[in-house]
């Protein structure tokens, strides 16, 4: 009877961890969407809300870490149960970084909200953000459904994000060359694009972790990567 009670309590702990990860993922998705909306609409007020939203994501990460450590100490899990807990820890770390990157975009929007810029300059950034937001949603769905095939599909999609990022990098450089008045704004957009590209990297990290949780082994293939902008002359601070 005691063993059954202990096993049931452990299942509840795992369910609570999964629930908190899902909640954290939902907040990260909203933060990404709001950050891009703020950029597209020149909305400094929404950008400030994006910055403020990061507090909730950080708080959930701390809760997940505390509960994971306590569960390991009390239950001493093994095999798949231990992988579940480690996955929750890793996902919370990646989602916290996604939140930080969305917050970075919010800070950029506050700076450039009053500047005029043609909508066509933003199209590439919005397209890349749509791709990354789909990646984040799909990989969280793969986690919730324990779907390793869907996790692999997200993992393989990272090269598409990199291709868009590379194209956008060249496009923004062209705008700067054609009209020096575009330089300041385009540099801010390059930073925003880099933050979005890094969100895609974190979605790929999550896909690898989810695959390992389900299959018990790492992905065997080499990680797709096609970003050429990291070594470019435009400075970037995380």
TORFI-862432 format. One record per residue (C-alpha): residue number from 1; residue in one letter; x, y, z. Coordinates in Angstrom, 2 decimals, padded with zeros to 5 digits, always signed. Each point is the difference from the previous one (the first is absolute). Example, Ala and Ser with C-alpha at 12.3 -4.5 7.8 and 13.67 -1.06 7.14 Angstrom:
// residues 2
ATOM  1  a  +012.30  -004.50  +007.80
ATOM  2  s  +001.37  +003.44  -000.66
//
This chain:
// residues 238
ATOM  1  x  +000.00  +000.00  +000.00
ATOM  2  x  +002.84  +002.35  +000.90
ATOM  3  x  +001.78  -000.80  -003.28
ATOM  4  x  -003.18  +000.75  -001.97
ATOM  5  x  -000.40  +003.31  +001.82
ATOM  6  x  +003.64  +000.89  -000.68
ATOM  7  x  -000.31  -000.88  -003.69
ATOM  8  x  -003.18  +002.08  -000.31
ATOM  9  x  +001.64  +002.98  +001.72
ATOM  10  x  +002.95  -000.29  -002.40
ATOM  11  x  -002.35  -000.01  -002.99
ATOM  12  x  -001.61  +003.16  +001.33
ATOM  13  x  +003.44  +001.63  +000.31
ATOM  14  x  +000.80  -000.84  -003.65
ATOM  15  x  -003.39  +001.30  -001.14
ATOM  16  x  +000.54  +003.25  +001.91
ATOM  17  x  +003.39  +000.46  -001.63
ATOM  18  x  -001.46  -000.61  -003.46
ATOM  19  x  -002.85  +002.43  +000.75
ATOM  20  x  +002.42  +002.74  +001.04
ATOM  21  x  +002.13  -000.53  -003.10
ATOM  22  x  -003.13  +000.28  -002.16
ATOM  23  x  -001.01  +003.19  +001.82
ATOM  24  x  +003.47  +001.43  -000.47
ATOM  25  x  -000.12  -000.91  -003.68
ATOM  26  x  -003.32  +001.77  -000.42
ATOM  27  x  +001.41  +003.15  +001.57
ATOM  28  x  +003.07  -000.17  -002.28
ATOM  29  x  -002.21  -000.38  -003.10
ATOM  30  x  -002.05  +003.05  +001.03
ATOM  31  x  +003.14  +002.00  +000.70
ATOM  32  x  +001.39  -000.76  -003.47
ATOM  33  x  -003.29  +000.89  -001.70
ATOM  34  x  -000.37  +003.23  +001.97
ATOM  35  x  +003.60  +001.03  -000.72
ATOM  36  x  -000.48  -000.36  -003.75
ATOM  37  x  -003.38  +001.76  +000.12
ATOM  38  x  +001.61  +002.88  +001.91
ATOM  39  x  +002.73  +000.23  -002.64
ATOM  40  x  -002.46  -000.07  -002.91
ATOM  41  x  -002.36  +002.57  +001.57
ATOM  42  x  +002.61  +002.39  +001.46
ATOM  43  x  -001.66  -000.71  +003.36
ATOM  44  x  +002.28  +001.03  +002.85
ATOM  45  x  -002.72  -000.72  +002.59
ATOM  46  x  -000.33  -003.61  -001.15
ATOM  47  x  +003.80  -000.24  -000.09
ATOM  48  x  +000.11  +001.04  +003.66
ATOM  49  x  -002.50  -002.75  +000.81
ATOM  50  x  +002.24  -002.51  -001.80
ATOM  51  x  +002.88  +001.08  +002.22
ATOM  52  x  -002.18  -000.32  +003.11
ATOM  53  x  -001.26  -003.47  -001.02
ATOM  54  x  +003.48  -001.41  +000.46
ATOM  55  x  -000.42  +000.08  +003.79
ATOM  56  x  -002.69  -002.70  -000.17
ATOM  57  x  +002.16  -002.29  -002.12
ATOM  58  x  +002.96  +000.41  +002.33
ATOM  59  x  -002.19  -000.81  +003.02
ATOM  60  x  -001.27  -003.21  -001.62
ATOM  61  x  +003.55  -001.07  -000.83
ATOM  62  x  +000.95  +000.32  +003.68
ATOM  63  x  -003.07  -002.00  +001.03
ATOM  64  x  +000.86  -002.78  -002.45
ATOM  65  x  +003.60  -000.12  +001.18
ATOM  66  x  -001.04  -000.15  +003.66
ATOM  67  x  -002.59  -002.71  -000.60
ATOM  68  x  +002.33  -002.07  -002.20
ATOM  69  x  +002.78  +000.02  +002.60
ATOM  70  x  -002.47  -000.86  +002.79
ATOM  71  x  -001.53  -002.83  -002.05
ATOM  72  x  +003.40  -001.52  -000.76
ATOM  73  x  +000.97  +000.21  +003.68
ATOM  74  x  -003.25  -001.58  +001.24
ATOM  75  x  -000.72  -002.57  -002.71
ATOM  76  x  +003.47  -000.95  -001.30
ATOM  77  x  -001.40  -000.68  -003.49
ATOM  78  x  +001.68  -002.16  -002.64
ATOM  79  x  -000.15  -000.56  -003.76
ATOM  80  x  -002.96  +001.67  -001.74
ATOM  81  x  -001.21  +001.69  +003.20
ATOM  82  x  +003.36  +001.69  +000.47
ATOM  83  x  +000.01  +001.04  -003.67
ATOM  84  x  -003.40  +001.62  +000.51
ATOM  85  x  +001.32  +002.14  +002.84
ATOM  86  x  +003.23  +000.93  -001.78
ATOM  87  x  -002.05  +000.91  -003.09
ATOM  88  x  -002.15  +002.37  +002.05
ATOM  89  x  +003.17  +001.68  +001.31
ATOM  90  x  +001.51  +000.35  -003.46
ATOM  91  x  -003.19  +001.25  -001.61
ATOM  92  x  -000.50  +002.60  +002.71
ATOM  93  x  +003.52  +001.28  -000.64
ATOM  94  x  -000.56  +000.27  -003.76
ATOM  95  x  -003.40  +001.65  +000.44
ATOM  96  x  +001.47  +002.50  +002.44
ATOM  97  x  +002.57  +000.96  -002.64
ATOM  98  x  -002.76  +000.33  -002.62
ATOM  99  x  -001.72  +002.42  +002.36
ATOM  100  x  +003.20  +001.99  +000.39
ATOM  101  x  +000.36  +000.24  -003.77
ATOM  102  x  -003.60  +001.21  -000.39
ATOM  103  x  +000.70  +002.56  +002.72
ATOM  104  x  +003.05  +001.16  -001.98
ATOM  105  x  -002.25  +000.66  -003.01
ATOM  106  x  -002.38  +001.93  +002.25
ATOM  107  x  +002.86  +002.22  +001.12
ATOM  108  x  +000.93  +000.70  -003.64
ATOM  109  x  -003.59  +000.91  -000.83
ATOM  110  x  -000.09  +002.55  +002.82
ATOM  111  x  +003.02  +001.71  -001.57
ATOM  112  x  -001.25  +000.05  -003.62
ATOM  113  x  -003.79  +000.22  +000.48
ATOM  114  x  -000.16  +003.66  -001.05
ATOM  115  x  +002.08  -000.50  -003.16
ATOM  116  x  -001.67  -000.36  -003.39
ATOM  117  x  +000.85  -003.11  -001.96
ATOM  118  x  -001.74  -001.53  -003.03
ATOM  119  x  -001.94  -003.22  +000.65
ATOM  120  x  +001.98  -001.89  -002.66
ATOM  121  x  +003.16  +000.22  +002.13
ATOM  122  x  -001.76  -001.98  +002.73
ATOM  123  x  -001.37  -002.80  -002.18
ATOM  124  x  +003.06  -002.19  +000.26
ATOM  125  x  +000.16  +000.40  +003.79
ATOM  126  x  -003.70  -000.83  +000.33
ATOM  127  x  +000.39  -003.06  -002.24
ATOM  128  x  +002.90  -001.32  +002.04
ATOM  129  x  -001.90  +000.65  +003.23
ATOM  130  x  -002.98  -001.98  -001.35
ATOM  131  x  +002.30  -002.94  -000.78
ATOM  132  x  +001.57  +000.08  +003.45
ATOM  133  x  -003.33  +000.37  +001.80
ATOM  134  x  -001.27  -003.06  -001.90
ATOM  135  x  +003.16  -001.86  +001.05
ATOM  136  x  -000.56  +000.87  +003.66
ATOM  137  x  -003.67  -001.02  -000.13
ATOM  138  x  +000.76  -003.26  -001.80
ATOM  139  x  +002.83  -001.03  +002.30
ATOM  140  x  -002.10  +000.70  +003.10
ATOM  141  x  -002.75  -002.11  -001.57
ATOM  142  x  +002.55  -002.75  -000.62
ATOM  143  x  +000.93  +000.16  +003.70
ATOM  144  x  -003.63  -000.12  +001.15
ATOM  145  x  -000.89  -002.89  -002.35
ATOM  146  x  +003.31  -001.86  +000.41
ATOM  147  x  +000.38  +000.14  -003.79
ATOM  148  x  +003.63  -000.61  -000.97
ATOM  149  x  -000.74  +000.24  -003.75
ATOM  150  x  -001.40  +003.51  +000.44
ATOM  151  x  +003.05  +000.96  +002.08
ATOM  152  x  +002.26  -001.16  -002.83
ATOM  153  x  -002.04  +002.03  -002.52
ATOM  154  x  +000.58  +003.14  +002.09
ATOM  155  x  +003.69  -000.85  +000.29
ATOM  156  x  +000.33  -000.30  -003.77
ATOM  157  x  -001.84  +003.29  -000.55
ATOM  158  x  +002.78  +002.10  +001.49
ATOM  159  x  +001.81  +000.30  -003.33
ATOM  160  x  -003.07  +001.73  -001.50
ATOM  161  x  +000.15  +002.65  +002.73
ATOM  162  x  +003.72  +000.47  -000.67
ATOM  163  x  -000.65  +000.39  -003.73
ATOM  164  x  -002.57  +002.75  +000.63
ATOM  165  x  +002.37  +001.67  +002.46
ATOM  166  x  +002.82  +000.00  -002.55
ATOM  167  x  -002.27  +001.48  -002.67
ATOM  168  x  -001.27  +002.65  +002.41
ATOM  169  x  +003.55  +000.91  +000.99
ATOM  170  x  +000.90  +000.69  -003.64
ATOM  171  x  -003.24  +001.92  -000.59
ATOM  172  x  +000.54  +002.31  +002.97
ATOM  173  x  +003.59  +000.65  -001.04
ATOM  174  x  -001.31  +001.01  -003.42
ATOM  175  x  -002.45  +002.48  +001.58
ATOM  176  x  +002.87  +001.52  +002.00
ATOM  177  x  +002.22  +000.34  -003.06
ATOM  178  x  -002.79  +001.54  -002.11
ATOM  179  x  -000.94  +002.63  +002.59
ATOM  180  x  +002.20  +000.85  +003.02
ATOM  181  x  -003.10  +001.29  +001.80
ATOM  182  x  -001.07  -003.65  +000.34
ATOM  183  x  +003.16  -001.04  +001.83
ATOM  184  x  -001.08  +000.53  +003.61
ATOM  185  x  -003.38  -001.64  -000.42
ATOM  186  x  +001.35  -002.90  -002.05
ATOM  187  x  +002.67  -000.72  +002.62
ATOM  188  x  -002.76  -000.23  +002.62
ATOM  189  x  -001.85  -002.40  -002.31
ATOM  190  x  +003.13  -002.10  -000.40
ATOM  191  x  +000.15  -000.37  +003.77
ATOM  192  x  -003.68  -000.95  +000.05
ATOM  193  x  +000.56  -002.58  -002.75
ATOM  194  x  +002.93  -001.47  +001.89
ATOM  195  x  -002.14  -000.35  +003.12
ATOM  196  x  -002.65  -001.81  -002.04
ATOM  197  x  +002.60  -002.29  -001.55
ATOM  198  x  +001.28  -000.87  +003.48
ATOM  199  x  -003.56  -000.83  +001.07
ATOM  200  x  +000.03  -002.55  -002.82
ATOM  201  x  +003.21  -001.44  +001.41
ATOM  202  x  -001.70  -000.44  +003.37
ATOM  203  x  -002.97  -001.72  -001.68
ATOM  204  x  +002.53  -002.37  -001.57
ATOM  205  x  +001.57  -000.60  +003.43
ATOM  206  x  -003.44  -000.88  +001.35
ATOM  207  x  -000.60  -002.38  -002.91
ATOM  208  x  +003.23  -001.84  +000.79
ATOM  209  x  -000.92  -000.23  +003.67
ATOM  210  x  -003.53  -001.24  -000.72
ATOM  211  x  +001.35  -002.65  -002.37
ATOM  212  x  +002.43  -001.20  +002.67
ATOM  213  x  -002.74  -000.10  +002.63
ATOM  214  x  -002.20  -002.20  -002.20
ATOM  215  x  +002.58  -002.22  -001.71
ATOM  216  x  +002.66  -000.20  +002.71
ATOM  217  x  +002.79  +000.90  -002.42
ATOM  218  x  +001.19  +003.18  -001.73
ATOM  219  x  -000.71  +000.84  -003.62
ATOM  220  x  +002.67  -001.64  -002.10
ATOM  221  x  +000.07  +002.47  -002.90
ATOM  222  x  +002.14  +003.12  -000.16
ATOM  223  x  -001.89  +003.08  +001.11
ATOM  224  x  -001.20  +002.16  -002.95
ATOM  225  x  +001.53  +003.47  -000.01
ATOM  226  x  +000.16  +002.53  -002.81
ATOM  227  x  +000.41  +003.36  +001.71
ATOM  228  x  +002.66  +002.19  -001.61
ATOM  229  x  -000.70  +003.15  +002.01
ATOM  230  x  +001.76  -000.92  +003.25
ATOM  231  x  +003.41  +000.74  -001.45
ATOM  232  x  -001.09  +003.18  -001.79
ATOM  233  x  +001.26  +003.43  +000.90
ATOM  234  x  -003.22  +001.12  +001.74
ATOM  235  x  +000.58  -000.10  +003.78
ATOM  236  x  -002.39  -001.99  +002.20
ATOM  237  x  -000.44  -000.17  +003.74
ATOM  238  x  -002.16  -002.58  +001.71
//
